[in-house]
């Protein structure tokens, strides 16, 4: 790897970032920095940002039109898709029309970590080890292109490492994101192949290590945070499991939601992952509602740590509650399923104990709570839904939540529908210590251009014949985010956008990195009318942006929170 990138001091790095940030707030525009996959540097610098990006290896041979999918489906109880076979070959973006034929469709792709200034200027690019690199070994990780919930980035609790999740599989492999894991095989899953999921850890020098897991069989791991402050390297993770019939195997139930994974010091070839170790669980029965399908209330997307408390979000699926949760390690914070963390809370130190004999009937013990003030009506009976994804605490009384929008692609009104969503964008929540509850102060949307079509060089124009809707993407909301509070009390928040379009899978649309500044102490929307999102970067043809974090070495607690 090249190591010639300049190494300015931390104050110098922050100054570099603030100049373009000040410029875009005053002028409303900024030149976008475009990445170069050849310009790589193995080092990260404190104070800079890191963006996770994936690039699809655009080969028509990745899929042969007419191929029966999912792979090896004939050997499963789940069975195959229609005998007509895949309608499209592997050419981008038409390849994603195969999602209408094969509900499990996806293709693995390379992961890049782009280091940028806070103002969006590219500093360096680091490619995550994969099967297409020279000297390929099993120590590698890929993502599933178009799986939009993947590749969140988080700093470890000591700020020295960056962590994320992916799959132990070759590049250009079909349907890995819905495959089984080798140790948890559901025979009713129509995807007849198995791949480990894994957590990646990378330090400031660009050195990678991977920890494999049998968790998230049938679905995907989405985020991971390393707790390494007490001499034990433990990953807390978020994701979903299951792609088969009901009842699900024990391993699928155990491997859903949030996991407690001991970091491995071995190479991947030496690792032998065992039974998944669940960290926590929530059930709508805590709210007095009828039980859902076991394990499906734990379909988590975003996560963070603040003041020794683990927080999670759920924003998709028909089960559970789309809302913000926390893990209650005291057992006293929410007797009725809703509450706020105890000041005596500590981070989890062990997996949740469970009764194997009652797992199929009762599921896991419930040790998670809905954060008071956030939605608490189960999705099956709610009249309106939110779609929370990433979350970031500016301080103990201010929480920013990214809402990705509802992803509506059901008709020609997809753009006007996206533009009319009242909760999509960046929600600001304020804590009232007197009532011990959180309240939505306002939702920042200006400058996001919700529902406004934008162009991508090389992207098709007009409408997609497979969907009858325009190819052009438009922003639908926000997913992963991070932030920083300046000495003057102003927060800068960086976030990754979600999209809608007529693409066969909108997760494959080139999306954007945006930023906004907000006065933390402001609690009224009238005080935020001048605040506006600015686009710092747009993914290119056959690219997507996924996660955003400060670089390893940036203190995650002072002033940077997860």
N, C-alpha and C positions, 0 to 999 in steps of 0.2 A: 504494500500500500504506500502511496505517496504521503509524506509527512512534512510538507513544505508550507502548510498554512501558517500565517502569522499567529503569534501567541501574545496578544495585548493583555494588559492587566484587566481585572474585573471592572474597575471604574471606567476604563477606556471602552470595554465591550458594551457596558450599559450606556455610555455616552453615544456610542455609534448607533445603538438602537433607538435612543430617544430622539435623535435628530429627525429621522424619517417619520417617527410617530408624531412629532410636533408638526412636521410638514403636512402629513395627511389630514390632521385635524383642522389645520388652518385652510389648506387648499382643497382638501377633499379628494385628492388623487395621489397615487404613488406608482412608480414604475415597478412592474412585476419582475421578480428574479426568476429566471427559468433554470431548472436543474440540469446538470450534465452528469450522466451516469459514469463517465470516465474520470471526472475530477473527484477523487476520493481522498479522505484523510481519516486516519484511525483515531484521531484525538477529538474529544469534546471539550468545550470551554465553558466554565461557569458563567452564568448570566445570559448565554445564548439559548435559543429555542431549538427543539428537535421536532421534526414532523415525520411521521411514518407514512410512507408512500408505497404503493404497489404499481408495478407495470406489467401488463399482460403481454406475454410473448406471442405476438400476433401472427400465428401460423394457421393456414387453412387446414393443415393436416392434424391439428389438435382434436378435431371432431370430423368424422366422415358423415356427410348427409346420408340419412337412411339407417344409421347405426341404432340398434335397439339399446335403450338405456333404461335404468341405471346399469353401470357395469356389473356383470355377473348376476344380474337380477333373476335369471332363470333358476338359480340355485337357492333362492330365498323363498320364504313363505309370503313375502311382500309382493312378489311378482314384478313383471315388466310393464313399461308404458306401452302405448299402442304399437301394433305391429308395423305401422307406417314408418317408424323410426324417426330419428332426429331430423327436423326440417332444414337445419342450416349447418354449414361446415364451421370451421374454427375461425373464420375471418371476423375481425372486430369491426363494428359493434353488433353485426348481424348474428354472431354466435350466441348472443344472450336471448335471442328468440327461442332457443331450445328450452328455456325455462318454462314456456307454455306447454311443452311436451313432457318434460321430465321435471317434476316439482323439486327434485333434489339437485338440479343442475348447478354446476360450478366447475371452475378449472383453477388449479393451483398456480400461483404466480410469485415472482420474486418480491422481496421486501427491501426497501431502501430507507435509511434514516438520514434525512436531509437536515443539516445544521444551518440555521438561519439567524440573522440578527433579529431583534424584536421588531424592527421595521420591515422585515421581509426579504432582506438581501441574502442570497445564498452564500454560505461560507464553505461548506464541504458536504460530501455525500459518502455514506458508508453503506455498502451492500451487505446484507445479512447472508451468511453462508448458505449455499443452496447447490442443487445437483448440476447446475449449468456452469458453475465456476470451475476453474482449473484446479486440479488436486482435490476433487470432490471426495468427501467422506460422509459417514452417517451423521456426523455432527452438523446439522443443518436445520433450517426452519423455513416454511413457506406460509403464505396466507391463501385464502380462497378468493379469487377475484370475483367481485360483485357481492360478496358477503359483507354487507355494509356495517355490521356491528363489531367487526374485528379490529385488532391492532391499536387499541387504546394504549397510551404511553403513561407510565407513572414512575416517579422517583421512589427509591427505597426510603425507609424511615430515617436513615442517616444521610440521605441525599447523595450517596456515592455511586449508586447504580440506577440504570434505567431498565424497566421490565415491561414485557408484553407477551402475548400468547400467539401460537400458530400451530402448524401441523408438521409432523415428521414424515415428509413425503417428497417425491421428486416434483420438479416444476412440470406443468402441463398434464397433471393427472386429473381425471374427471371425477366429480362428485365426492371429493374427500371431505367436504364440510358436513356431509350427512352420513358419512361412513361410520361403522362401529369402531370402537377401540379394540385392540387385540385381546384385552382381558375382560371386556364386557360386550359380548356378542348377542344382539337381539335378532333372532332368526326371522322376525316379521318385518325387519327393516329391509326395504327393497334394494338398498345399496349393498351389494354382496362383496364388500372388501373392508379391510380394517387398517387403521392408521392411528398411531399414538398422537395425542395432543401434547404440547410441551410449552413450558415457560422459558423465555429467553431472558438472560441477564447480561447487560453490557456495562463495562466500567468506562471511566473517562479516557482510557487509552484505547478503547475500541475492542477490548478482548471480550469474547462471547463465551457463555456457558449455557447449557440447556438442561432442563429437568423434565423428563417425560412423565406422563400421567395417563391412566385409563379413564379419567373423568371425561365428561361431556360426550360420551358415546352417542352417536346419532345426531350430534349438533356441534356447537362450537364454544370454545373458551374465548372470552372477549377482553378480559383485563386481568392484570396481576399486580400486586404490590408486595415488595419484599420487606418483611419486618426483620431487621438484623441488628437491633439496638441492644438486645439482651443476651448476646452470645449464641443465639440459635437462629439460623437462617430459615425463615418460614415464609412461604408465599401464601397470601390470601388472594383468591381468584373469583371472578364472576363469569357466568355463562349460562348455557342451557343444555339440556340433554334430551334424547329420545327422538326417534324417527320411525317408530313402529306402532303396533297395535297395543291395546289395553287388555290385560294388565301388563305393565312393563317389568322387565327383569329387575331383580334387586339392585344390580350394578348400575342400571340407568337411574333409578331413584336416588341411589347414593351419590351418583356422579353428576347430579344437576346443580343448579344454583351457584352457591359459593363453596369453595373448597379450601382445605387446610393442607398444604403440600410442603413437605420438608425438601429444601433445596439439595440437589445432588452435586457431589464433587467429582463424579465419575463421567467418563465419556458416554455418549448415548449408546454405543455398542456394548457397554458394560452394564447398563441399567436394566433392571427387571421390575417395572412398576407393578404394584399390587392393587388391591381393591381400593376404589376411591374413598377419600376421607372427608366427609361433609363437615363444613364449618358451622353452618347455621341454616335455619329454615323458617318459612312463614306459611301460614294457612289461613284462608278466609274464615275458618271456624273460630279463630281468635276474635273475629268481629261479629260472631253470632250467625254467620251465613252457612249454608249447606256446603259440605266439602266438595272441592273440585277433584279432577283427576290427580292422583297422588303424584307429587313432584312438580306439577305444572304451575303452581303459584310461584315457584322459585325460578322464574325465567328472567334473570338479571342482566342488565346492560351496562350501566355505569357504576363506578365505585370511587370512594375516596376515604381518607383517614383525616380526622380532625380531633384534637384534644383526646387522644387515646380511644376514639370511637370509630368503628367501621360503619360507613354508610353505603347503601346500594340503591339503585333505581331499577324499576321495572316499567317498560314502556311499550310492550307488544304482547300479543296473544290474547285469547278470549277469556282465559282463566285469571284468578288472582285480582290484584289491584294495581293499576298503573299509578305509581306514586314513588315517594322517597321513604326508605327504610333505614333502620339502624340495628346493629347487633347488640342485644342487651346481655352483657356479661354478668350483671348483678342479679338478674332474675326478679327485679322489683320495679322496673321502670314503666311497665305497661300491662297491668293485669287484664285489661280489656282489649289488647292489641294495638292501642294508640298511646303515645306518650313522648317524653323527651329523655335523653340519656341522663343517668345519674352522675353527679359530680365525682363519684367514687369509681366510675367505670374504668376498666383497663382493657387493653387489647387482648383478644383471645390467645390462649397459650396451648390449646389442644382442640382436637376435633370434637364435635358434639357426640356424646354417647347415645346409642340407640338400641332398641330391642329388635333383633333380627326376626323374631317370631311374629311381630306385629307390623313389620315394615310394609307389607302389601296392603294391610287394612287401615293402618293409622298413619303411615309415613314416618317422617323424622320428628323428633321433639321440636316444638316451636319456641325459638329463642330470638325472634326478630319482631320489631315493632314498626308500625307506621309512624313517621315523625309527625307529631301533633300539628294540625293546621293544614297539612297536605291531604289530598283526596284519600278517603277511606271507604268509599263505596265500591264493592266488587264490580268488576267489569261487566259481569252478566246482568247486573241490574242498574248500572250507572246510565244516566241519560246523556252525559257528556264525558269525554275522556281527555286526559292529558297524555303526553308522550315524552316523559323525562328521560334524559340520557346522561350526559356528563354533569358533574356538580363540583363547585369550588367555593370554599369558605374564604371570604375576605377578612372576616374576624368572627368572633363568637356569636355575633348578633346579625350577621349579613351573609346570606347564602345565595349564590348565583346558580341557577339550574338551566341547562340547555334543553329545550323542547324541540324534538326533531320534526314535528308535524305528523300528520296522519298518513302520509304516503299515498294519498288518494290518486289512483290512475284509472278510475272507472268510467270516464267519459270525456267528451270534448271540452267540458268545463274544468279540466284538471288545473289549468293555470289560474282561473278566477277563484277556484276553490282554495288553492294554496294561498292566494293573496288575502283571502278573507278569514284565515285562521286567527283567532284572538290570542291564543296561548303559545303559538309557535315562535321560536326565537330565544331570547335570553330573558329568563324570569329572575326578578330580584325579590327575595324573601327576607323579611325582617322579623327578628325574634322579640316577643314581648315577655319579659321576665315576670311581670305581674300575673299574666294569665297563663304562662308557661305554654305558649303556642306560637307558631309561625304564621305570618300573614303575607300574602302576595302584595308587594308594593306596586310594581308595574312590570310590564314586559317590553323589552327593547327590541324594536323591529326596523326602525328607520335605517335605510341604507342596505338592508338585506335584500331588498327588491324581491320579496316573496312573490312567486308566481310569474316573474318577468323572465322571458326567454333570453338566453345568451348563446353566443356562438362559440364553437370549438373548431380550430383549424383542422380540416380533414374529416370532420364529422359529416354524416349525411344531412342533406336538407330535405324539406318537405316532410311527408308522413311515412311512418314505418308500416309497410303493407301487412305485417303480422298483427299489429295492434290497431291500425287505423288512426293513430294519434301522432302528433309531430315528434320528430327526433330531438328537437332542441330542448336541453335541460333548463330547469328553473329551480331556484332555491325554495325548499319546503320548510326549512327550520335549521336547527343546530344539533350537533352530536357531541363530540368530545371537546373539552375546553381546559384552559388553565389561566392563571392570572397573577398579577403582581400589584401590590399597593405601594404607591409612592409616599414620600414623607408628607406631602400636602394632603393626604387622605383621598387621593384619586386612584381608582383601580383601573388598570388596563387588562382587558380580557381578550384572549385569543381563542377562536373556536373554528371547528370544521363544519361545513354546511352539509345538509342532506338535500336531495333533489327529487323532483318529479319530472316525468317526460313520457314519451311513447316508446321508450326502449323496452325490450322484452324483460329486462331486469334493471330497474332504476338505480340499483346499487353499483352498476357499471358506468354510470354517468361521470364524466370529469367534474369534480366538485371544487370547492374553494376553501381557502383559509381567510378568515376575516378577523378584524379587531375593532374594539370600541373602548372608550374611556368613560367611566361613570364615577360620580362623587359618592363615596361609600356612605356617608352620613345622610344623604338625601333619601327621604322616604316617600316622596310624592312625585307622581308622574309629571306634574307641572314643572318640576325642577330638572327634568331630563329631556325637555323638548328639543334642545339643541344637540343632543348626543346622537351620533350617527356611526353606523358600521362602515368600515372601509375594507375593500378587498385587497389583500396583500399578495395573494397568489391564486392562480387557477390551474388545476391539473391539466395536463396536455392530453392529446389523443392517446387512448389506451392506458391512461393513468387514473388513479384515484388517490385522494388524501384521506387519512384515517385518524391518526392520533396527534396530539400536541402536548409537549411538556417542556420544562426547562431542562437543560443539559445536566448530565451527572456532574456532581461537584457543586451544584447550586443548592444551597441549604433549603430543604423542603419545609422547614418550620419558621425560619427567620430570614427574609420576609415571605418566602415562597411556601404556600400551602399546597397540598396535593390537589 
